[in-house]
Amino acid sequence: MPMFGTTSSDANRSPGLAVARIETGVDVPHVEKPDSFADIDFYSVFLIRVERLLRQSSATPEQMVEALDLHKSQLSVWLQRAVAEGRLTKLSKPVRYVWNPLGSSQPALFNDAR
């Protein structure tokens, strides 16, 4: 019997799958808001959720795996991308990440401006 608010197909899903909900009124710098749900990718949802998680303090990759319900390999790919885009800053000893409120507006050191 399906639980309240689910369908029989929801009951058959893997418990490790995270369902993302897009909330209105979320003001996340440098993340384009889609016109419809079909226009958003999972990386954009990740940025919204990681900004909320790191708004007050830093977090280790292990803490982020737990809080965001992601596989460590997927988290690693998205963390590298977010650092490269300037959205996150990687700290060391211990390794942890902080949200960069300036986003990708910070110029790159080796930007090839022609």
C-alpha positions in Angstrom: 0.0 0.0 0.0 1.5 3.4 -1.0 2.2 5.9 1.7 0.4 9.2 1.8 1.5 11.4 -1.0 3.2 8.7 -3.0 2.2 6.5 -6.0 3.0 2.9 -6.5 5.9 3.9 -8.7 7.3 6.1 -5.9 7.3 3.1 -3.6 9.5 1.1 -6.0 12.2 3.8 -6.2 15.6 3.2 -4.6 15.8 4.8 -1.1 19.0 6.5 -2.1 17.3 8.7 -4.7 16.8 12.2 -3.7 13.7 14.1 -4.9 14.4 17.8 -5.5 11.7 20.4 -4.9 12.1 23.8 -6.4 10.8 26.5 -4.1 9.7 29.8 -5.3 11.3 33.0 -3.9 14.8 31.5 -3.5 17.3 34.2 -4.3 20.5 32.4 -5.2 23.2 34.6 -6.8 24.4 33.6 -10.3 22.1 30.7 -10.7 19.6 31.3 -13.5 16.0 30.6 -12.5 14.3 28.4 -15.0 11.1 29.2 -16.8 9.8 25.7 -16.0 10.9 22.6 -14.1 12.1 21.1 -17.4 14.7 23.8 -17.9 16.6 23.1 -14.7 19.5 20.6 -14.4 20.6 18.7 -11.3 23.7 20.8 -10.9 21.6 23.9 -10.5 19.6 22.2 -7.8 22.8 21.2 -6.1 24.0 24.8 -6.1 20.7 25.9 -4.5 21.0 23.2 -1.8 24.7 23.7 -1.1 24.3 27.5 -0.8 21.7 26.8 2.0 24.0 24.3 3.6 27.1 26.5 3.6 25.4 29.8 4.3 26.5 29.9 7.9 29.6 27.6 8.1 31.9 25.4 6.1 31.4 21.6 5.6 33.5 18.7 4.8 32.8 16.4 1.9 31.6 13.7 4.3 29.1 16.1 5.9 27.9 17.2 2.5 27.4 13.6 1.3 25.1 13.1 4.3 23.3 16.4 4.2 22.7 16.4 0.4 22.1 12.6 0.0 24.6 12.3 -2.9 27.1 9.7 -3.8 30.6 10.7 -3.0 31.7 10.5 -6.6 28.9 12.7 -7.8 29.6 15.2 -5.1 33.3 15.3 -6.0 32.5 16.1 -9.6 30.1 18.9 -8.7 32.4 20.3 -6.0 35.3 20.5 -8.6 33.0 22.3 -11.0 31.7 24.8 -8.4 35.2 25.6 -7.3 36.3 26.1 -10.9 33.3 28.4 -11.5 34.1 30.4 -8.3 30.9 29.5 -6.5 32.7 27.6 -3.7 36.1 28.0 -2.1 38.0 24.9 -1.0 39.9 25.1 2.3 42.4 22.6 3.7 43.4 20.9 6.9 40.8 19.5 7.1 39.4 19.7 3.6 36.1 21.7 3.6 34.2 24.0 1.4 32.6 27.5 1.9 30.1 29.3 -0.2 31.5 32.2 -2.2 28.8 34.9 -2.1 30.5 36.7 -5.1 29.8 33.6 -7.2 31.6 33.5 -10.5 31.8 37.3 -10.8 35.4 37.2 -9.5 37.8 37.3 -12.4 39.9 34.3 -13.1 43.6 34.6 -12.6 44.5 33.1 -16.0 41.5 34.5 -18.0 42.4 34.8 -21.6 40.9 38.2 -22.4 41.3 39.2 -26.0 
